[in-house]
């Protein structure tokens, strides 16, 4: 097996001789073989160990193989375990059907052909191992994605702060110099005075755009007084820039939330409104942020646009511009234990995010 991760194979039979036979056949696979002489002992192993394959006899006293398979499949943890039945008695097609209905992946009759048994067990052991490796890779990917989002948010905060602290004073100084020159317009002449007026307009536009970019990167109100004022200010600025009428309904009982919750909710709203402007064609948008349960916050963003593009009945394919934004929202919410629901038709789109928080969101009566 080399450095390959071992998996656990559970062999269940009430006859010790058969267990030794199975052990001799499967030893060369290099996996970890576990023996159980009853259904009860098998369940005990299942509860304590991550089992990849269960090899079990059908005919056992007290709890037969079919009954044991029923119990295994009823447990959420054991839904993906491969069950292989071995029987010297129950050999009819009805018996096989009975096994498959209970979630068996194979049904082997006695006498067992060693090469066949090894081949079948090897396939399911490898499948379990690869599935486990894929789950580990997905978990690592989610962790990396969360770190990337956090780094991105921190970099946005830094750039916004630099724009405010560095470029802001320079623009203010330039505006002051223009003001001093404006006092000398009679000496400068009409043409120079006109150029100076144009400069003043350019400085005003530069200041406005710099402030807008800074707020889009990271609104200062988010750090200073919290989520709801930042959402309201962003919605007002968005409406002014886009000519999309935005109605905002914010529950007054929501106070300060953890920083990671506030920035994630803000980014969800920001992404939704950006999609409204870029893709929906809607002239209106509606934002509602309110508690749904004691420790659950809901964020709802609606529009009256043309809806999201559909491919084979599914809205917003992952490869689309919509899909890229949606994947970012889902990743943020997943890290918080939240969910994202999207309802879209030719009459508009509604995005509903649910975010758990660590404090009561509904006042007790």
N, C-alpha and C positions, 0 to 999 in steps of 0.2 A: 504493500500500500504506500510505501515511502512516507512522505510528509503529509499525505492526504488525511483529512480529518475523519476519524472513525465515527460511525453511527451505531446506534443501539438496535439490536434485533432481538425481539422477545419471542421465545419458543414456548408454547403452552400445550402441555399434554399430561394426563394423569399417570402415564406409564413411564417410569424412569428410563427404561430401555430405549424407547422411541426418542426421548430427549437426547440421549447419548448418540443415537444414530444421526439425528439432525445436526448435532454439534460437530460430529466427525465430517459430515458432508459440507457444512458451511464454514469450517475452520479456515480453509484456504482463502476465503474472502478477506480475511484480516479485519473483520468488523468485531464489535463488542457483543458477544452472545450472552443473553440472559435467559435463564430457565425458570419456568413456573409450572407447578404441578396441579394447579387448580385455577378456576376463574377468579376466585377471591385474591389469590396470590398475584395473578396477572394484573388485576385492577390496582393492587398496591404498587406494583412496579410502574404502571402507567402514570399514577399520580405523582410518583417521586422522580421519574426519569423521562427524558425526551426520547421517545421511541420512534424509529423510522418505519420498521416493518414488524407486523405481528404474524407469526406462523402458528396456527392453532389447529388442534384436533376438533372435529365436530362432536364426537361422542365422548362426553366427560360427565361424571356423576355430579349431582347437585346443580351445577350450572354448565349447560352444554355450550358448544361453540357459537351456535346461532343466538342464544340468549346473551352470551358475553358480547358478541358483535353489536347487538342492539344497545346494550349499556354503553359500549365504547362510543358509538355514533351519537348518542344522546348528549355526550359531554362536548361543549364547545371547543375544548383544547384538542380533542382527538378527531376532529372532522377530516383531517388530511392524512391520517395514518393509513398505510397500506396493509390490508388484512388478506392473508392467504390461508385458505382452509385446506386441510389434509384429511381425507376420510377413506376408510377401508370398507365402510358399510353403506353410507348414504351416497350412492353413485348414480342415481337417476337424474334425468334432466330437471325434474321438479326440485330435487335437492340442490342442484346447481343454481336454479332460478332463485330458490329460497336464500342461498348464500349471497348472490349478487344484489338481491333486494335489500339485504342488510349491509350493503356497502363493501362487500368483498371485491378485491381486484383480480383474484384468481381462485381456482378450485382444482386441487390436485388429488388424484386418486392413488391408492396404495396398490401395488408396490411403487415406491418413489424412485424415479430415475435421478440419480445424484446430479448429473450434468444439467438436467432440466431444472431441478430445484435451485441449484446455484445460479443459473442464468436468470431465473425469474427474480430471485431475491436480490441479485446484483443490480438489476435494472431499477428496482424500487428504492434500493439503498442509495444508488447514485442520484436518482431523482430527488430524494429527500436532501441529500447533501448539497446539490446544486440550488435547490429551493432555499435552503438555509443561507447559502452564500449570497444569493440574490437579495434576500431580506437584509443581510448585513450590509451589502453595498447600498441598498436603498436607504437604510438608516444612516449610513455614513454620508450619503448624498444629501439627505434632509438636514443633517447637522452642518454640513458645509454650506448649504443654501442659507440656513439661518445665520451663520457667521457672515456670509457675504452680504445679506440684507442689513445686518447690524453695522458692518463696516461701511456699507453704502450710506446708511442713515447718518453715521458719525461724520463721514466725509462731506455729505451735504450740509451738515450743521457747521462744519469748519469753514467751508467755502462761503456760506451765508454770513458767518461771523466776519470773515475777511472782507467780504464786499461791504458790510456795514462799517467795519472799523477802519479799513484802509481806503477804499475808493470813495466812500461816503464823505469823509473830511476833504478829500481833494476836490470833489464836485462842489462842496460848500465853499471852499476857498476860491474856486474859479468863479462861482456865482458872486461872491463878494467883490472880486476884482472887476467883474463886469459892472457891478453896481457903482463902484468908484469911478470907472470910466464914463458911465452914463451921466454922471454929474458934470462931465466936461464936454457934453455933446455940442455946445455952442462953439467951442474951440476946435472940435474935431471935424466939423463939417457934416453935411447931410448924408453923404455916401457912407462915411465911417459910422455915423449914428445908425444907419439902416443895417449895416453889417453887424454892429454891436447888438441891435435888437434881435437879429437872426441868431446870433450866438446865445443870447439869453434864452431864446426858445429851444435851441438845441440842448443847452444845459438842463433846462427844465425837463425835456424829454428823456435825457440821459439819466437824470436823477430818478424819474418815475420808473423807467425800465429797470434800472439797477435795483430799486426797492422791490419791484415786482419779482424779479429773478430771485432775489434774496428770500422773499417770503415764500416763493414756490419751492425753493430748495429746503428751507426749514423755517416756518413761521415763528418769529420770536415769541409771539403770544403763547405758543404751545408750551414753552418752557416757563414763561412768566406767570400766566394766569390760567392755563389749562386748555383742555380739548375743545369745549363748547365755544368759547370766544374765538378760538383759532378757526374752527369750522365756519362760524358765522362770518368772520372777516374774509376768509378765503372765498366763500360763496358769493359775497358782495363784490369782491374783486373780479371773480370769474364772470359774474353777470355783466359787469361793466365792460370787460374786455371782449366777451363773446356775443353779447346781445341775446343771450339765453336767459329767460326769466327763471330765477331760482327761488323757490319757497323753502324755508327752513323751519322745521319743528323740532325743538330741542327740549327734552324734559328737564325742568329746573332742579329736580332732586339729584341729578347726577353731579357729583363734585369732582375733585381731582382723582385721577386714576393712575395706576403704575405707569411710568414713562414708556415702557415697551407696548402697553395697551394703547396709550394715547397716540403714539406715533403710528402704530399699525392701523388704528381706526381712521386717523387723518389720511394716511396713504390710500386706504380703500376708497374713501370719499373722493379724494383727489383723482384717482384713477378712473372712477366711475364718471365724474363730471368731464374729464378729458375725453372719454369714450363718447359721451353724449355730444360733445362739440365736434369731434372728428368723424364719427361714424353714423350717429342716429338721425341727424337732420331735424331733431326736435327743437322747438323754440322754447320749451319749458322743461324744468327739472324740479324734482321734489326730494328733499332730504328729511328723514326722520330718524332721530336717535333717542331711544327710550329704553328703560328696563323692561324685560319680558318676564323675568322671574327674580327671585331674591338676589341671586348672584350671576345674572345673565343679562348682558347688554345686547340690544339689537340695533343694527344700523341698516336703514332702508333707503335706497336711492332709485327713483323712478324717472322715466321720461315718456314722451308720447311720440317717439320716432318710428322709424321703419322696422325696428327689430334687428336682431343679430342674424348674420348669414347662417344658413343651415346646410349641413352636409349629411345625407342619409338620415335625416330626422334629428340630427344633433346640432345644437347651436354652438357657434364659436369653436371651430376646430382648432386644435392646439397650434397649428402652424400659422394661423391668421394673426393679424395685429391684435384683434380682440383676445385671442387665446393666450398670447404672450402676457398681456396685462392681467388676465384672469388667473394665469398660473402664478404670477407674483402675489396676487391677493390671496389665493388659496394657500400658498406657502406661508405667508405671514400669519394667517388665521390658524393654520395647522399647528404652528409653533406655540400658539396660545391655547390650543385645545378647542378652537372654534370651528365653525362651519360656514360655507358659502352656498347660497341657493340662488339660481338664476331662472327667472320666468320671462320668456321673450316671445313676442308675436308681432304681426304687422301693425299692431296698435301701440307698441311700445315695449320697453324692457324694465323689469324690476330686479334689482340686486338686493338680496337680504343676507347680511352677515350677522352671525350670532357669536358673541365673545364672552367667555366666562371671566369673571373678575373675582378677586379675593376679598370682597367686602359686600355686604347686603346692598342690593340696588332697589329694593322696594321697602318703603317704610312700614314698619309693623304697626298694626292697628291697635 
